[in-house]
C-alpha cells in the first residue's frame, strides 16, 4: 500500500481524487490538508464521502507528513501556492503529483509571461515531468514530480498527437475551439460562475490569452520536433462538467476519414483511456469516467478532430491517478474502472 496525502482538500479535484483513491487497492489516504482556519471532517466538506472516510482536515506540516510515512502527495492547490508548498515535501523524499499549473511549463520565462509572476522553484521545475501518460508515460514512471496536465490541453494534445507526431498538418494554423462546464472554474464562488450569470448563457472568455495555450504548444512541439502555433478559444457552457473541443487543421496531403481513423487507432492502441470512436462524441458519453473520446472527420479538405472528456476526472483527478499508477508500477487502469 502506498501512503498518500492530499493537499488542498476542499475543492472539486480533491473530492474526485478521494472517490477514486478510496477504491484503489494499493492506495491508503492517510492525510488531507486544508488552508482553512478550522479543521473540518473531510466528509463535512464533501458529504458524498459520508461513511467512507473518517479523516479530519489538517494544516500542512511537511515534517509530520514525512514522519507518518507519506510516500506520495497529490497537490490540489492553486497555482502560485504549489511552488511555495511542494518543495518541502520533495526535499523530504515524498513524490508529488501537482494538479496546479506551476510545473507544466518548462521555461520559467513563459510561465512568468502567461501567469504574471516569477517562478519561485526553478530547481524542481527542471525536474518536473509533464504528466500526460499517453505521451510521457515512461518519464512519469521514474519522476519525483509530475505536473498533471490541464483539462483543456488534454483534448487538444491527444486530439492532435497522431497528426503532429507525423507532421501531417500545417503546424502554424491550428484552431482549437473548446467548451467547458462550470466546474472547470473551481469551487470558489465568483461572479462569472454565479448561477444567474452562467445559467442559460454561453460565452467565450480569455480570447487569445488563455494560459493553456503555451501548454498545448509545448507538448505538440515535443511531438512534432518543431514550433507549433495554436489559436485556442475557450467557452463556458451552462452544464456541471465536461469539455468538448473541436479542432481544425489543414493536412499536407488529402486523407480520408477511414485513413485518419485507422491512424488514430494505431497510435492509441496501447492507451486504455483514449477511445477513437466512429460516432460523433458527446460529453455525456464520458461523464464520470476517465475516458477521452476522439472522432475525426474530413470537411472540404480540412481535418476536424472532435474530442471530449469529463474535466474533473480525465481532465484532472483521473489522469492524476493514471500517473500515480505509472509511478508505482501498477496497472494503469487500477482504481479507474467501476
Phi, psi and omega in degrees: 000135177263125179278132191233144168241142174248121182262121183087072191271004189266347189267180181294319181294326180294316182292324177292322176299315180298318178303317182287312186291332179291342175252003180280123186291345183246012183240139175230110178280115184251350181203143173229120182260159178213147177269002177292158183290325180266182182231072182290159169296143179303322181290342173285323177289324184229085184303338177299340181265007179304129180083357182251337182213134183254002184292150174252141177298149183219157175295155179289124179219096186299322178296317180295319179294316179296320180295332179273006174083019177298126181258332183218136177240137172258119181268111177251047184256159177293157175297148185092325177276322182303313187288347174260353183252315189292329181306326181297326177283316180300322180291343178260012175083010178275129176281149189228137168245112186260121181269000175275184180267001193295333184242014183281324184264121185292326184271115181297335177290323176293319177302312181298321181296317188268335183251355172073020177207155180284148176281132187256007181221065185294329182297313181281333175302321180292339181266344189292143175249132178290123192270057171256099193300327183293342182243320186246022188302321181294323178288323179302322187303328184247007187281139171282334183222122179247128177267101181300137184287159176289163184288307177302312185302329181297318179295322181287313184292309181290330176294334184248351188306312181299325181281322178291318181297327179268002184048045185269357186226165173287115186277001181251003184225038181277132177241124178241113182251113190235148177233140181227148171288167188295330182297341177298340180274359179090177186269342181291126182297142174208162187301315186292340179252009173295137189309312181295338180278320187260337179293140182055036181221156180212124187209146170277158176209163179048043183292121178082353182218027178287139188291347177280349182302307181294334177294316177297313183295323180298311183291319180294325176294324175301317182290319185275338184076018177202168183296146181232144177238129184233133166263112185245124180234113178267153177225150176258127183247139182283066172223161185294312189209161179120148173228137175229125179241132171249122189244132183243125179221159178252117180283155177283337178216156180298138176223142178271164177299320180296318178296318180295316180298319178294319177303313182293319181293324177291318181298322185256022184298334180251020181251099188294343184250007173252118181251117175268113190248155176277326181282169174284124183288163178213153185298326181293340178289340183244356182303131178078010182234172176260015180277147169241117184262137181228136169228150179236145179221156174244124180227116179050048177069006173259153175260129175248129176247129179245123186224138178216160183199166167277118187293334182274333182261281178302325182284348184207279191287322180294314179292333174297320178288326170306313179296317177304314180299319178293321183295329185248013172075019177272160172305133186303336184272354187301128179082351189256359172248145178093000000 
